[in-house]
């Protein structure tokens, strides 16, 4: 399976992050970028009705001009974190009227990450590999 190396705002409706494993979060500094290290599932591999595996790539999910960041995650007794969904809403112009921004909500299995941003880019680090599991933890 071959996929493009970069995904952008215009691709949002075609993407889905359900069950993507989240390994790390780099908090914005002076550059106002939020970076997530994830395993992205490009395709569920099935043979008839039987699940055969997942086409998975390690990716960097990068959000730009981040503001209002709120992270509410309770790991309890499990340090794994997976994304359930990413929602984008409330499209509007920034105060200077030059750029569009959205409110993003990253719903995880142990909490929420909320912020506003002017967009995102997902960078594919390596092409997808067929994995028996939904992440590449053993192969990272």
N, C-alpha and C positions, 0 to 999 in steps of 0.2 A: 504494500500500500504506500502510495506517495502522496504527500500533502504539501501545500504551500508553506513557506517558512515563516511568514508574518501574517497576522490577522489583525483587523482594525475595527473601528467604530462601525463601519459599513457592513461588517460581517456579523454584528451582534445577534441579529435575529436567526442566523444560521447556526449559531453555536449553542452548546449546552454543557454545563460544567458538572452535571450530576455525577456524584461518586468520584470526582477528581480529588486525589490526595494532595493535601496542603502540607508542605514540609517546613517552610519558613516564611516569615514576613519581615521585610525591611521597611522600617518606619520612615516616613518622609522627613527630610532635613531641608536644607536651603533650596534643594531642587524641586521640592513639593511632589516627588514621585513616590508612589507606593508600589513595592515590588513583592510579588508572591511567587514562590518556587513550587510548582505543581507538577503532577502527572496528569495529563489530559487524555481522556478516552475519546479517540476519534471515531471508533466504531465498535459495536458489539458484534462479535463473530458468532454466527449461528449456522448450524447444519440442520435443516428442517426445523423442528421445534426444540432442538437440543443446543444448549449454550456450549460453545467451543472455546471461548476466550475473548480477549479484548485487544484492540489495536491501540497501543498507548505510547505517548511520547513525553519525555521530560520537557517542560516549558517554563518560560518566565512570563508571568502575567503582570504587566506594568500599567499603572494608572497615572495620569498626568494632572498637574495642578490640583492636587488633593487638598481639601479643606474639610473641617468639621469631622475629623476621624474619630470614631467611637468603636472600641473593640470590647465586646462582652462575651468572653469565652470561658467556660468552666469545664476544665478537662476531667474533673472528678478523679477517677482512678485509671483513666485511659488517656495516654498521651498522643494517640493518633487523632488527626483532624481531617475530615473530608468535607468537601463542598457539596451541599444539597442543591443549591440553585444560586444564580446571580441574576438580580433584577435591576433594571435601569428605568427610572421614571422621572417625572417632573422636568422635562426638557425646557430650558430657558436660556436666555442670553446672560452672560456675565455682566456685572455692574458697568463695565466699560462699553457694553453693547457690541463687542467685536467677536466674541467666541461663544459657542454653545456649551453649556454644562448640564450635567444630569446628577440626580441622586442615585447612588449605587447601594445595593443591599446584598451582601454576600452571606447567605444563610448556610451555616455549617451544622454538622451533627451535634456540636457542643456549644453553639452560640451564634452570635451575629457580628458582622463587621459592617459599619455604616460610614458613608462619607459622600462628599460631592467631588466630581472630577470633570475635566473637559474631554476625557476620552481614555481609551486604552489601546494597548498593543499587546498581542500575545506572540512571543517569539518561540518557535519550535527549535529546541536545542539539537535533537536528532530525530530522524524520521521514525514513524511508529514501528514498534515491534509487536508481534503477537505474543501476548502474555496470558497465562492461565488465571492470573489475578488482575484486579482493577488498578494495581499500581506496580511500580518497578522497584520497590524498596530493596529487594535482594540484589538487583542489578545496578544500583546507583553507586 
